[in-house]
């Protein structure tokens, strides 16, 4: 069982996250989850700006889109 969990860790975690997300959308509504997600994103970028200014935000996006030259 331990080997199965180690080999399929991300499939299990993401499946559980999807089930929880669907349940939350059903139980508390789409707009509430959207509002919570926007607040979480704002907090994330606010912390980035507090720690490293605009350079930290640029570095985040550079790392996020690294190797995806259009």
Jmol script that loads the backbone (N, CA, C; Angstrom):
load data "model"
ATOM      1  N   UNK A   1       0.821  -1.194   0.000  1.00  0.00           N
ATOM      2  CA  UNK A   1       0.000   0.000   0.000  1.00  0.00           C
ATOM      3  C   UNK A   1       0.869   1.265   0.000  1.00  0.00           C
ATOM      4  N   UNK A   2       1.942   1.246   0.791  1.00  0.00           N
ATOM      5  CA  UNK A   2       2.827   2.402   0.864  1.00  0.00           C
ATOM      6  C   UNK A   2       3.465   2.687  -0.494  1.00  0.00           C
ATOM      7  N   UNK A   3       3.845   1.635  -1.203  1.00  0.00           N
ATOM      8  CA  UNK A   3       4.448   1.794  -2.518  1.00  0.00           C
ATOM      9  C   UNK A   3       3.434   2.391  -3.509  1.00  0.00           C
ATOM     10  N   UNK A   4       2.204   1.944  -3.422  1.00  0.00           N
ATOM     11  CA  UNK A   4       1.147   2.483  -4.287  1.00  0.00           C
ATOM     12  C   UNK A   4       0.971   3.973  -4.038  1.00  0.00           C
ATOM     13  N   UNK A   5       0.927   4.379  -2.769  1.00  0.00           N
ATOM     14  CA  UNK A   5       0.769   5.788  -2.430  1.00  0.00           C
ATOM     15  C   UNK A   5       1.944   6.626  -2.919  1.00  0.00           C
ATOM     16  N   UNK A   6       3.140   6.078  -2.818  1.00  0.00           N
ATOM     17  CA  UNK A   6       4.321   6.810  -3.281  1.00  0.00           C
ATOM     18  C   UNK A   6       4.329   6.953  -4.803  1.00  0.00           C
ATOM     19  N   UNK A   7       3.904   5.903  -5.502  1.00  0.00           N
ATOM     20  CA  UNK A   7       3.917   5.932  -6.964  1.00  0.00           C
ATOM     21  C   UNK A   7       2.800   6.790  -7.548  1.00  0.00           C
ATOM     22  N   UNK A   8       1.709   6.974  -6.799  1.00  0.00           N
ATOM     23  CA  UNK A   8       0.555   7.683  -7.331  1.00  0.00           C
ATOM     24  C   UNK A   8       0.173   8.877  -6.459  1.00  0.00           C
ATOM     25  N   UNK A   9       1.156   9.459  -5.784  1.00  0.00           N
ATOM     26  CA  UNK A   9       0.912  10.541  -4.835  1.00  0.00           C
ATOM     27  C   UNK A   9       0.154  11.700  -5.465  1.00  0.00           C
ATOM     28  N   UNK A  10       0.613  12.212  -6.600  1.00  0.00           N
ATOM     29  CA  UNK A  10      -0.004  13.397  -7.199  1.00  0.00           C
ATOM     30  C   UNK A  10      -1.384  13.105  -7.768  1.00  0.00           C
ATOM     31  N   UNK A  11      -1.589  11.913  -8.296  1.00  0.00           N
ATOM     32  CA  UNK A  11      -2.915  11.555  -8.793  1.00  0.00           C
ATOM     33  C   UNK A  11      -3.924  11.531  -7.645  1.00  0.00           C
ATOM     34  N   UNK A  12      -3.509  11.022  -6.509  1.00  0.00           N
ATOM     35  CA  UNK A  12      -4.381  10.957  -5.342  1.00  0.00           C
ATOM     36  C   UNK A  12      -4.651  12.357  -4.790  1.00  0.00           C
ATOM     37  N   UNK A  13      -3.606  13.147  -4.650  1.00  0.00           N
ATOM     38  CA  UNK A  13      -3.754  14.499  -4.101  1.00  0.00           C
ATOM     39  C   UNK A  13      -4.642  15.356  -5.001  1.00  0.00           C
ATOM     40  N   UNK A  14      -4.400  15.321  -6.298  1.00  0.00           N
ATOM     41  CA  UNK A  14      -5.176  16.156  -7.218  1.00  0.00           C
ATOM     42  C   UNK A  14      -6.616  15.669  -7.350  1.00  0.00           C
ATOM     43  N   UNK A  15      -6.819  14.366  -7.288  1.00  0.00           N
ATOM     44  CA  UNK A  15      -8.189  13.846  -7.315  1.00  0.00           C
ATOM     45  C   UNK A  15      -8.953  14.290  -6.074  1.00  0.00           C
ATOM     46  N   UNK A  16      -8.309  14.222  -4.930  1.00  0.00           N
ATOM     47  CA  UNK A  16      -8.948  14.674  -3.690  1.00  0.00           C
ATOM     48  C   UNK A  16      -9.230  16.176  -3.750  1.00  0.00           C
ATOM     49  N   UNK A  17      -8.305  16.951  -4.289  1.00  0.00           N
ATOM     50  CA  UNK A  17      -8.511  18.394  -4.421  1.00  0.00           C
ATOM     51  C   UNK A  17      -9.686  18.687  -5.353  1.00  0.00           C
ATOM     52  N   UNK A  18      -9.811  17.929  -6.427  1.00  0.00           N
ATOM     53  CA  UNK A  18     -10.926  18.120  -7.359  1.00  0.00           C
ATOM     54  C   UNK A  18     -12.259  17.790  -6.694  1.00  0.00           C
ATOM     55  N   UNK A  19     -12.297  16.711  -5.937  1.00  0.00           N
ATOM     56  CA  UNK A  19     -13.531  16.331  -5.238  1.00  0.00           C
ATOM     57  C   UNK A  19     -13.916  17.398  -4.221  1.00  0.00           C
ATOM     58  N   UNK A  20     -12.941  17.884  -3.474  1.00  0.00           N
ATOM     59  CA  UNK A  20     -13.209  18.931  -2.481  1.00  0.00           C
ATOM     60  C   UNK A  20     -13.693  20.204  -3.165  1.00  0.00           C
ATOM     61  N   UNK A  21     -13.064  20.566  -4.284  1.00  0.00           N
ATOM     62  CA  UNK A  21     -13.478  21.765  -5.016  1.00  0.00           C
ATOM     63  C   UNK A  21     -14.908  21.642  -5.522  1.00  0.00           C
ATOM     64  N   UNK A  22     -15.243  20.508  -6.092  1.00  0.00           N
ATOM     65  CA  UNK A  22     -16.611  20.295  -6.579  1.00  0.00           C
ATOM     66  C   UNK A  22     -17.608  20.364  -5.430  1.00  0.00           C
ATOM     67  N   UNK A  23     -17.280  19.755  -4.312  1.00  0.00           N
ATOM     68  CA  UNK A  23     -18.170  19.813  -3.153  1.00  0.00           C
ATOM     69  C   UNK A  23     -18.339  21.241  -2.646  1.00  0.00           C
ATOM     70  N   UNK A  24     -17.254  21.994  -2.603  1.00  0.00           N
ATOM     71  CA  UNK A  24     -17.342  23.383  -2.160  1.00  0.00           C
ATOM     72  C   UNK A  24     -18.182  24.229  -3.108  1.00  0.00           C
ATOM     73  N   UNK A  25     -18.009  24.022  -4.405  1.00  0.00           N
ATOM     74  CA  UNK A  25     -18.826  24.760  -5.379  1.00  0.00           C
ATOM     75  C   UNK A  25     -20.293  24.422  -5.173  1.00  0.00           C
ATOM     76  N   UNK A  26     -20.583  23.164  -4.967  1.00  0.00           N
ATOM     77  CA  UNK A  26     -21.962  22.738  -4.768  1.00  0.00           C
ATOM     78  C   UNK A  26     -22.539  23.281  -3.458  1.00  0.00           C
ATOM     79  N   UNK A  27     -21.745  23.239  -2.396  1.00  0.00           N
ATOM     80  CA  UNK A  27     -22.257  23.596  -1.073  1.00  0.00           C
ATOM     81  C   UNK A  27     -22.297  25.100  -0.812  1.00  0.00           C
ATOM     82  N   UNK A  28     -21.247  25.825  -1.204  1.00  0.00           N
ATOM     83  CA  UNK A  28     -21.231  27.251  -0.849  1.00  0.00           C
ATOM     84  C   UNK A  28     -21.359  28.173  -2.049  1.00  0.00           C
ATOM     85  N   UNK A  29     -21.327  27.630  -3.237  1.00  0.00           N
ATOM     86  CA  UNK A  29     -21.569  28.447  -4.407  1.00  0.00           C
ATOM     87  C   UNK A  29     -20.308  28.891  -5.119  1.00  0.00           C
ATOM     88  N   UNK A  30     -20.476  29.090  -6.408  1.00  0.00           N
ATOM     89  CA  UNK A  30     -19.376  29.468  -7.281  1.00  0.00           C
ATOM     90  C   UNK A  30     -18.808  30.833  -6.923  1.00  0.00           C
ATOM     91  N   UNK A  31     -19.670  31.821  -6.693  1.00  0.00           N
ATOM     92  CA  UNK A  31     -19.201  33.187  -6.466  1.00  0.00           C
ATOM     93  C   UNK A  31     -18.420  33.317  -5.170  1.00  0.00           C
ATOM     94  N   UNK A  32     -18.793  32.563  -4.171  1.00  0.00           N
ATOM     95  CA  UNK A  32     -18.055  32.589  -2.905  1.00  0.00           C
ATOM     96  C   UNK A  32     -16.646  32.035  -3.106  1.00  0.00           C
ATOM     97  N   UNK A  33     -16.540  30.929  -3.852  1.00  0.00           N
ATOM     98  CA  UNK A  33     -15.218  30.361  -4.117  1.00  0.00           C
ATOM     99  C   UNK A  33     -14.373  31.284  -4.990  1.00  0.00           C
ATOM    100  N   UNK A  34     -14.998  31.933  -5.956  1.00  0.00           N
ATOM    101  CA  UNK A  34     -14.266  32.872  -6.795  1.00  0.00           C
ATOM    102  C   UNK A  34     -13.730  34.033  -5.961  1.00  0.00           C
ATOM    103  N   UNK A  35     -14.565  34.550  -5.073  1.00  0.00           N
ATOM    104  CA  UNK A  35     -14.129  35.640  -4.199  1.00  0.00           C
ATOM    105  C   UNK A  35     -12.970  35.188  -3.311  1.00  0.00           C
ATOM    106  N   UNK A  36     -13.057  33.985  -2.757  1.00  0.00           N
ATOM    107  CA  UNK A  36     -11.977  33.466  -1.902  1.00  0.00           C
ATOM    108  C   UNK A  36     -10.691  33.287  -2.693  1.00  0.00           C
ATOM    109  N   UNK A  37     -10.804  32.807  -3.926  1.00  0.00           N
ATOM    110  CA  UNK A  37      -9.619  32.624  -4.769  1.00  0.00           C
ATOM    111  C   UNK A  37      -8.966  33.963  -5.093  1.00  0.00           C
ATOM    112  N   UNK A  38      -9.782  34.968  -5.399  1.00  0.00           N
ATOM    113  CA  UNK A  38      -9.228  36.292  -5.695  1.00  0.00           C
ATOM    114  C   UNK A  38      -8.537  36.898  -4.480  1.00  0.00           C
ATOM    115  N   UNK A  39      -9.094  36.715  -3.317  1.00  0.00           N
ATOM    116  CA  UNK A  39      -8.457  37.205  -2.091  1.00  0.00           C
ATOM    117  C   UNK A  39      -7.137  36.481  -1.858  1.00  0.00           C
ATOM    118  N   UNK A  40      -7.119  35.162  -2.068  1.00  0.00           N
ATOM    119  CA  UNK A  40      -5.885  34.390  -1.888  1.00  0.00           C
ATOM    120  C   UNK A  40      -4.806  34.842  -2.867  1.00  0.00           C
ATOM    121  N   UNK A  41      -5.185  35.103  -4.112  1.00  0.00           N
ATOM    122  CA  UNK A  41      -4.226  35.580  -5.112  1.00  0.00           C
ATOM    123  C   UNK A  41      -3.695  36.952  -4.722  1.00  0.00           C
ATOM    124  N   UNK A  42      -4.579  37.828  -4.248  1.00  0.00           N
ATOM    125  CA  UNK A  42      -4.157  39.162  -3.830  1.00  0.00           C
ATOM    126  C   UNK A  42      -3.184  39.084  -2.652  1.00  0.00           C
ATOM    127  N   UNK A  43      -3.458  38.216  -1.706  1.00  0.00           N
ATOM    128  CA  UNK A  43      -2.560  38.039  -0.556  1.00  0.00           C
ATOM    129  C   UNK A  43      -1.204  37.516  -1.021  1.00  0.00           C
ATOM    130  N   UNK A  44      -1.220  36.546  -1.937  1.00  0.00           N
ATOM    131  CA  UNK A  44       0.025  35.973  -2.454  1.00  0.00           C
ATOM    132  C   UNK A  44       0.893  37.048  -3.096  1.00  0.00           C
ATOM    133  N   UNK A  45       0.294  37.847  -4.001  1.00  0.00           N
ATOM    134  CA  UNK A  45       1.076  38.881  -4.674  1.00  0.00           C
ATOM    135  C   UNK A  45       1.449  40.013  -3.722  1.00  0.00           C
ATOM    136  N   UNK A  46       0.613  40.297  -2.747  1.00  0.00           N
ATOM    137  CA  UNK A  46       0.958  41.293  -1.743  1.00  0.00           C
ATOM    138  C   UNK A  46       2.180  40.878  -0.945  1.00  0.00           C
ATOM    139  N   UNK A  47       2.239  39.602  -0.588  1.00  0.00           N
ATOM    140  CA  UNK A  47       3.419  39.107   0.140  1.00  0.00           C
ATOM    141  C   UNK A  47       4.668  39.152  -0.728  1.00  0.00           C
ATOM    142  N   UNK A  48       4.506  38.803  -2.034  1.00  0.00           N
ATOM    143  CA  UNK A  48       5.645  38.898  -2.942  1.00  0.00           C
ATOM    144  C   UNK A  48       6.167  40.334  -3.005  1.00  0.00           C
ATOM    145  N   UNK A  49       5.248  41.281  -3.130  1.00  0.00           N
ATOM    146  CA  UNK A  49       5.652  42.687  -3.207  1.00  0.00           C
ATOM    147  C   UNK A  49       6.293  43.148  -1.908  1.00  0.00           C
ATOM    148  N   UNK A  50       5.779  42.717  -0.770  1.00  0.00           N
ATOM    149  CA  UNK A  50       6.366  43.087   0.520  1.00  0.00           C
ATOM    150  C   UNK A  50       7.781  42.554   0.670  1.00  0.00           C
ATOM    151  N   UNK A  51       8.013  41.344   0.195  1.00  0.00           N
ATOM    152  CA  UNK A  51       9.320  40.719   0.373  1.00  0.00           C
ATOM    153  C   UNK A  51      10.365  41.200  -0.625  1.00  0.00           C
ATOM    154  N   UNK A  52       9.954  41.385  -1.903  1.00  0.00           N
ATOM    155  CA  UNK A  52      10.979  41.706  -2.889  1.00  0.00           C
ATOM    156  C   UNK A  52      10.592  42.774  -3.886  1.00  0.00           C
ATOM    157  N   UNK A  53       9.490  43.448  -3.675  1.00  0.00           N
ATOM    158  CA  UNK A  53       9.069  44.500  -4.591  1.00  0.00           C
ATOM    159  C   UNK A  53       8.657  43.947  -5.945  1.00  0.00           C
ATOM    160  N   UNK A  54       8.625  44.827  -6.916  1.00  0.00           N
ATOM    161  CA  UNK A  54       8.183  44.411  -8.251  1.00  0.00           C
ATOM    162  C   UNK A  54       9.134  43.404  -8.883  1.00  0.00           C
ATOM    163  N   UNK A  55      10.387  43.430  -8.457  1.00  0.00           N
ATOM    164  CA  UNK A  55      11.355  42.466  -8.987  1.00  0.00           C
ATOM    165  C   UNK A  55      10.974  41.036  -8.609  1.00  0.00           C
ATOM    166  N   UNK A  56      10.421  40.831  -7.430  1.00  0.00           N
ATOM    167  CA  UNK A  56       9.986  39.503  -7.010  1.00  0.00           C
ATOM    168  C   UNK A  56       8.814  39.023  -7.863  1.00  0.00           C
ATOM    169  N   UNK A  57       7.922  39.932  -8.220  1.00  0.00           N
ATOM    170  CA  UNK A  57       6.791  39.561  -9.076  1.00  0.00           C
ATOM    171  C   UNK A  57       7.294  39.208 -10.474  1.00  0.00           C
ATOM    172  N   UNK A  58       8.224  40.003 -10.992  1.00  0.00           N
ATOM    173  CA  UNK A  58       8.811  39.691 -12.305  1.00  0.00           C
ATOM    174  C   UNK A  58       9.506  38.337 -12.282  1.00  0.00           C
ATOM    175  N   UNK A  59      10.243  38.067 -11.217  1.00  0.00           N
ATOM    176  CA  UNK A  59      10.943  36.783 -11.097  1.00  0.00           C
ATOM    177  C   UNK A  59       9.953  35.629 -11.027  1.00  0.00           C
ATOM    178  N   UNK A  60       8.839  35.823 -10.318  1.00  0.00           N
ATOM    179  CA  UNK A  60       7.807  34.783 -10.222  1.00  0.00           C
ATOM    180  C   UNK A  60       7.280  34.435 -11.613  1.00  0.00           C
ATOM    181  N   UNK A  61       6.911  35.462 -12.397  1.00  0.00           N
ATOM    182  CA  UNK A  61       6.370  35.203 -13.726  1.00  0.00           C
ATOM    183  C   UNK A  61       7.439  34.666 -14.673  1.00  0.00           C
ATOM    184  N   UNK A  62       8.676  35.105 -14.525  1.00  0.00           N
ATOM    185  CA  UNK A  62       9.763  34.583 -15.349  1.00  0.00           C
ATOM    186  C   UNK A  62       9.956  33.098 -15.078  1.00  0.00           C
ATOM    187  N   UNK A  63       9.902  32.726 -13.811  1.00  0.00           N
ATOM    188  CA  UNK A  63      10.040  31.320 -13.451  1.00  0.00           C
ATOM    189  C   UNK A  63       8.830  30.516 -13.905  1.00  0.00           C
ATOM    190  N   UNK A  64       7.649  31.104 -13.800  1.00  0.00           N
ATOM    191  CA  UNK A  64       6.419  30.420 -14.185  1.00  0.00           C
ATOM    192  C   UNK A  64       6.394  30.112 -15.677  1.00  0.00           C
ATOM    193  N   UNK A  65       6.832  31.074 -16.488  1.00  0.00           N
ATOM    194  CA  UNK A  65       6.770  30.904 -17.929  1.00  0.00           C
ATOM    195  C   UNK A  65       8.117  30.598 -18.551  1.00  0.00           C
ATOM    196  N   UNK A  66       9.056  30.124 -17.745  1.00  0.00           N
ATOM    197  CA  UNK A  66      10.408  29.792 -18.225  1.00  0.00           C
ATOM    198  C   UNK A  66      10.340  28.722 -19.306  1.00  0.00           C
ATOM    199  N   UNK A  67      10.986  28.993 -20.434  1.00  0.00           N
ATOM    200  CA  UNK A  67      11.068  28.010 -21.502  1.00  0.00           C
ATOM    201  C   UNK A  67       9.860  27.966 -22.416  1.00  0.00           C
ATOM    202  N   UNK A  68       8.926  28.899 -22.242  1.00  0.00           N
ATOM    203  CA  UNK A  68       7.746  28.928 -23.091  1.00  0.00           C
ATOM    204  C   UNK A  68       7.795  30.148 -23.990  1.00  0.00           C
ATOM    205  N   UNK A  69       8.832  30.234 -24.796  1.00  0.00           N
ATOM    206  CA  UNK A  69       8.995  31.388 -25.696  1.00  0.00           C
ATOM    207  C   UNK A  69       7.978  31.290 -26.826  1.00  0.00           C
ATOM    208  N   UNK A  70       7.308  32.405 -27.075  1.00  0.00           N
ATOM    209  CA  UNK A  70       6.293  32.416 -28.140  1.00  0.00           C
ATOM    210  C   UNK A  70       6.890  32.874 -29.441  1.00  0.00           C
TER     211      UNK A  70
END
end "model"
wireframe off; spacefill off
backbone 0.3
color backbone group
